[in-house]
Amino acid sequence: MHEPVNQLIKRLNIKLLGHYRYYGITDNSKSIGSFFYLTRRQLFKTLKRRSQKHRLNWDKYEKLLMKFPLATPKIYVSIYL
C-alpha cells in the first residue's frame, strides 16, 4: 500500500507471470484473461485508496499503465502438441 507505484507493479508482475505460467494451458485463456481484468480493476481500487482526495481517475490510471504496464496473459503450455 505504501510502496512506490513502479516497485508495486514490478512485484505484481512477478506474481502475475507465475500465475500465468501455472494456469496458462490450452483452453484456459478465458479464465486467465478474466483474472487479468479483475487484477487490473483491483489495482485501480487499491491505488485510488492511497489518497484521501481520490485524485486517481481511470484516465490517469490508463496513463500510469502505459508507463508501467502489467504483464499480459499468455498460454504457455499446449496440450495438443
Secondary structure as the mmCIF struct_conf table of DSSP 4:
data_model
#
loop_
_struct_conf.conf_type_id
_struct_conf.id
_struct_conf.beg_label_comp_id
_struct_conf.beg_label_asym_id
_struct_conf.beg_label_seq_id
_struct_conf.end_label_comp_id
_struct_conf.end_label_asym_id
_struct_conf.end_label_seq_id
BEND BEND1 GLU A 3 GLU A 3
HELX_RH_AL_P HELX_RH_AL_P1 VAL A 5 TYR A 23
STRN STRN1 ILE A 25 ILE A 25
TURN_TY1_P TURN_TY1_P1 THR A 26 ASP A 27
HELX_RH_AL_P HELX_RH_AL_P2 SER A 29 LYS A 48
TURN_TY1_P TURN_TY1_P2 ARG A 49 ARG A 50
BEND BEND2 SER A 51 SER A 51
TURN_TY1_P TURN_TY1_P3 GLN A 52 LYS A 53
HELX_RH_AL_P HELX_RH_AL_P3 TRP A 58 LYS A 67
BEND BEND3 PHE A 68 PHE A 68
HELX_LH_PP_P HELX_LH_PP_P1 PRO A 69 PRO A 73
STRN STRN2 VAL A 77 VAL A 77
TURN_TY1_P TURN_TY1_P4 ILE A 79 TYR A 80
#
